[in-house]
């Protein structure tokens, strides 16, 4: 037997979400539920629809049609308390048509405001869902034609029609989407990520009561290709670090970038997020903000600190100093915070100068940091902490060793080899 008070609360919460005023919600909830003295829904109550899937879907269509026609509710007085307004994903700087689809928008808001995912992660989820929606719009087995026209009931907006199709999705369509990705030569890693997005999306819809079960549950994640991370030898690192001209502001900055990436094994996003007060010269550590907005402290070597100090010396005497970003550690030629893309461009420039593999990325320096630490005897768990990995299994990918190092260890440790060398 379902609990009347619990269902009444959930319905009230959902009515507020779709734009009903607080005083109007109470009347609607009263009409939906008739309870007995024990708090249970009466079986003979003709209007006790509870929070059925049909009710939620009808409410969803109401919301979609209202948004499609840009009709504002006359009693939107349920916004955030104390006179504030609710900030949603739809108010983000980058506007996206995908946000017009209510289940998708609600999911992205959940990721951003309840799970506290970074803006970059939310953007990736949005891109994956956009691609899935575009595929669904062009699927002739779902739509009336192959030109992306969704066949929807009369009176229903296009975005409401797409929302309805997403809610009625079946496992065969999702499998067909994965086959489509394979035909387009997407890697298994990319396909697995997109499937993970759909898995999270439909799990969210199931938990919120839009669906009875997820159509993704029975689909297995594609087996991943195990590839060893690419890394540079210490000699190649030294060659790369010596490329920037440290006799000017930008050259000194570029040397500081390369030194810091390798010295502390930073992600490039962590590097560009550094502020001036995040560098502790006395303690020789960096205060970092990593994935999931997690903060950690990472040691930094004297060579990197010396490179940063030289860069800051040029920066302090620059006549444009007052116009520079007063918080960012690394700035571009316009005095604004450096972007991850700019770091990649600078690295490409020095790779060409050094004659190194152009496929090397800023993350390769992180791989090199971890590999060299482990090759020189660092404990795996220590490296895990230095890299900011949540799971040890993520760090274990770096336990590969170079052939020369394995041979050296073998010759020094194997009893037969030791006795042969002694002779």
N, C-alpha and C positions, 0 to 999 in steps of 0.2 A: 504493500500500500504506500502510495507516495505521500509525502508530507506537504500539507496545504500551505503552511507558512513559508516553507522553503521555496516552493514553486511560485508563490505570490511575490516573494522578494526578488527572485530571478526575473520574473516578468516585469516587475516595476523597474528594475535596473535596465532591462532591455528597452522598455518604452522610453526611458530617459535618453538612452543612446540614440534612438531614431528621431528625437526632436520633439517629444511631447513635453508640455510643461509639468512641473512637479504637482500642481494641484489637479491637473487633468489625469495624471497617471493613477492617482488613488481611485478615482471613479471607474476607470477601465479595469483595474485589477479587481475591484469589488465585483464587477459584472462577470469577470472571468472565473472567479473562484467562489464556491459555496462550501464552507467547512462544517464538519460535525463538531460536537463538543470536545472530541479527542484530538482535534487538529488535523483530521484526515479529509481528503476531498470526497464529497458525497457522490456516490455512483449515479444517483438519479438526478443530479443537478444538470439541467439541460445546457447551461452556458459555461460549464467548467472545463474549457478547452485545455487548461494548463498551458505549458510552454511547448506545444507540439511543434513538429517540424514545419507543418503547414502554416501555423501562426507566425513563426519566425521568418519563413520565406515570404509570406505576404507582407510582413512589416518591412522586410528588406527591399522588396519591390517598391513599396511606398517611398522609402528613403531614396532609392535610385532614381525614381521618376522626379522626385522633388529636386535632387541635385542636378539632374539632366536639364530641367526646365528653369534652373536658378531661382526656384521659389523658396523664399525664406519663411520659416515657421514664424507665425505671429507671436508665439509665446516661447521663444528660446531663452528663457530666464533660468535655465538649469546650468549655465556655464560655471566655470570655476569660481569657488567662493571668494569672498572679500573683494568683489567687484572686478576680478580678473577674468580673462577669457582663456579657454582651453586651446593650447597650441597643438596642432596636429601635423602629421606628415604632409598633408596637403598644403601647408604653409611654408614648407621647406623651399629654399631658393630655387632648386631645380624642379620646375613643374613637370608633371608626367601624366599622360592620358591614363596610365594604368591606375592612377589614384582615383579615377572616377568610378572604378569598380569597388563597391563597398566591402566585400569580404577581403579583397587584397589590401585596401587602405587600412582596414581594421587590423589585419595581420601585421602590416608594416609599423603601425602605431604601437602595437603590442611589443614588437622587437625593439623599438626605439625607446619607449617610455617605461615598459615593465621589465624587459630583459636588459635594458641599457646597452644595447649594441651600438657600436660606433656608426657614424654617418656613412662611412665607407662600406661597412658590412651591410647596412640596410640598403644601400644603393645596389650592391651585388645581388641581394635577394630580389629587389625590385626588377633588375635587369633579367634575371632568370624567369621570373613570373611573366614579364612582358613577352619574352620569347615564347613561352608556353601558350599565352593567350593568342599571340599572332599565329602560332601553329594551329590552334583550335579554330580560329576564325577562317583559316584556309582549308580545313579538313572537309572534303565533300561528303564524308559519312555523317558529319554533324550538321552542316549548313545546307541551305537550299542551293547555293552555287559555290563556285570555286574562286570567287572574287573577294572573299573576306566579308561577305554580307551575312550577318547573323539573322536567321529566321526567328522572329519573336512574336508572341501573341499581340493582338491589337491592344493598344493603350500602354504597352510596356516600352520603356526607353531602350536604346541599343546597349547601354552599359548594364541595365538591369537584365537584359537578355543574356549577356555574357556571364553575369553573376549567376544566373539561373543555370546556365550550361556548366559552369565550374562546380556548382553544387550537385549536379547530376552526373558528374564525371564517372567513368567506369575504368576498370583496370586495363581493358584492351586499348583504349585511347592513349593511356599513359605509356603502355608498351610500344605503341606505334610511334609515339613521340621520341622514345629512346632509339627506335630503329631509324627514325628520321635524322637524329643527331649522328648516328653511326654513318649514314649515307653521306652526310655533309663533312665526314672525316674529322669529327670532334674526337679528342683524345678520351680515353677511358676516365681519366681524372676529371675532365670537364663534364662528361656525362654523369659521373657519380655525384659531382657537386650540384648539378641541376636537379638530379633525382632527390638529393638530400633537401633541397629547397622545397620541392613538392611534398616530400614526406612531412616536413615541418609545417607547411601550409595546411595540409589536410588533417594533420594531427590537431592543429589549432582549431580548425573548424569543427572537428568532432568534439573537442573539449568544450567549445562554446555552444554546442547543441544544434548546430546547423546540419550536421550529418550524424547518422547512426553509427557509421564505421568509415574508416579511411580506405579509399581505393588503392592506396599505395602500399598497404600493409603486406600484401602477398608478393610484392616485387623485390627481388634481391638486388643489392647494390653490385654493379659490375666489378669483377675482380681487378684490382689495381696492378699496374705494372710497377714492379719494384726497381727503381732506378737510384743508383748511388749519386749523392750530390756532387756537383762539379766543384773543385776547389783548386787553388793556386799553390804552387810550391813556395817555400820561403824566399827563394831567389827571385821568383816572379813578383812576389809581393814587394820586395825591395826595389825592383826595377820600376814598378808602378808608382810607388811612393816618391821616387826621385824625379818624376816627370814635371810636377807643377813648379812654376817660377815663383819662389817665395819672396821676391823683392818688391811685390806690390800687393795691394789689398786683396784682389780676387784670387791671385795665385796662392797667397798665404791661406786664404779661406779654403781653397780646393785641397791644399795639403792637409789642413786640419780635418776636412771631411774624410779623406781617405785614411788618415791615421786613426781617427776616432772609430770609423766603421770596423777597422781591423783590430784595434786595440781592445774594444769592449764587445765586439760581436753584435752590434746593434742592428735592428731592423731599420730600413731607411726611413720609415714613418716615425720611429722613435728619435732618429737623428734630427729630422727637420722640426720636430716638436720641442726640442731642447730650448730652454730659455737661459738667459745669462746667469740667473741665480741657481740654475740646476747643476752648474759645474762647481764642485768643491775642490779647489786647488790644494788646500791644506790637507784634506782627508783623502785626496786622490780618488774620488768617486763621482759618479753621475747619478742624478735623481731622474729616473725615467718614468714615462707613462706609456705602458705597452698595450698589448691587445686586451680588449674588454675593459679598457680604462683602468687596468691594474697598474699599480705603482711598484717600482722596485729600485734598488740601489745596485749599481754595477761599478766595479773598479775600472780605472783607466790608467794606462801606463804613462810614465814620464815623457816619452817621446810624443805621445798624442797631446799631453798637457802643454808641452813646450810649443807644439804647432798651434794650439789654440791661443796661447799667450801671444805668440808672434802676430797672429791674425788680429787679435784684439788691440794690439799696439798700433797697427796700421789703421784700424777702425777708429780708435780714439783721437787720432790726429787728422782724420779726414775732415775737410771743411764743411761737408754735408752732414756731419754727425747729428745735428739737431733734427734732421728730417728722417733719420733712420728709425726703424721699429725699435723701440726702447726695451722690448722684452725678448725678442727673438735672438738666439745666439748666432744663427747663420742667416745672412741676408743676401739678396740678389743685388745687381748693380743699381737698382732703383731704391734700395733701402728697405724693401719689403721682405717678409719671411720667405726663405727659400722653399721651393716645392720639391716633392719627390721626383717629378719629371725632370726638373733642372739638375738634380743630382745625377740622374741617369745620363743626361746629355754630357755633363762634365766628365763622367767616368768613360763614356764612349770616346771622348776626345783624347784622354790620356792612354786608353787602350791602343788607339791607333799610333800614338807616339811611341809607346813601349813595344809595339809589334806583338801584342798578345791577342788571344782569341776574342773576336768582337762579340761573341755570345755571352761573355762574362757580364754579370749584372751586379748591382750593389749587394744583393743577397749572397753572391758568391764569396764576398769578403767575410760574411757571417759564417758560411760553410767552412771557409779556410780557417777562421778563428777556432771553431769547434774541433776541426780535424787536427790542427796543430797542437791544441791543448791536450787532446787525448793521446796523440802520438808521443807527447813528451811526459806522459804519466799522470795527467790530471784525472781525478776520480769522476766517474760518469755522473754522479748525483751533483757534484760541484758544477760541472758543465751545464747540467740541467738548470740549476739556479742562475747561473750566469746568463744563459740564453732566455730565461723567463718562460720556460716550458712548463705547462701544467702537468703533463704526463711524462714519465720516464721513457715510455715507448717512443715518443716523438724524438727524444734525444738519441735513442739507440741507432738511428739511421747513420749517425756520425761515427759509429764504432768501426767502420771500414778503415783499414790501414793501408798505407802504401806498400807495394811489393818489397821495396828495399828495406822498409822498417820491419816488416814481418820476417824477412830473411835474417835480418840482424838479430831480432829477438830469438828466432829459432836456433841460430848458431850459438848464441850465448846461453841458452837455457837447456837445450837437448843434451843429455849426458853423452851420447855417442858422438855428437858433433863437437862437444867440448874436448873430449879426449883426442879426437882426430886433429883438431886445431892445435892442441898442446904438443902433439908429436911434430 
